[in-house]
């Protein structure tokens, strides 16, 4: 049930053990569950094997397996690690989508917002809890995000597409898929604003001179979504973050 081994961590620990620099009496225990499963310490134990040098460790037995998700020693467990350990297919990608949606929902991409550009405040346990509330929905969102990502020629990150789709989904599921499908495929476009947006995003990706900050991309996409929902069209598509309020999906 452990995360995939990080060989660089094992190599580092093994080198410290071989050189005699490994500190034994740190009080950091090797931990096992009531069922005998290793909860914490795989990198240290694998380093003992690699180095061939015996080490003294404290061992703790009889822990509840539920404590596994909050253990954070050795190589830090990422949200993706926790999702994969829980047996969730595409766990890393789904964790990124949930995190991105949380940031979008809380306005963290707006450059004037507190925490702009920083990762989500959600812990790995929070992400797993959100996923477990509706795993079928998140699997579907991941599938749709992958479809949009491939059809939009990887112009926008999969996690951002998934986060935006989730944001729009909570407004109107049918419109969300219709809008994102038109934007990503360029087919059967019902609103000229979507064509303008698609061209602007692709041009910005292909031309180094047209680099577009992520908050501007998001602002343009949300503005276009709102026009699409209202049945209106823009003649000129723009978003000026220093002059306009960050748009809210409606």
Secondary structure, 3 states (H helix, E strand, C coil): CCCCCCHHHHHHHHHHHHHCCCCCCCCCCEEEECCCCEEECHHHHHHHHHHCCCCCCCEEEEECHHHHHHCCCCCCCCHHHHHHHCCCCCHHHHHHHHHHHHHHHCCCCCCCCCCCCCCCCCCHHHHHHHHHHCHHHHHHHHHHHHHHHHHCCCCCCHHHHHHHHHHHHCCCHHHHHHHHHHHHHCCCCCCHHHHHHHHHHHHHHHCHHHCCCHHHHHHHHHHHHHHHHHCCCCCCCCCCCCCCCCCCCC
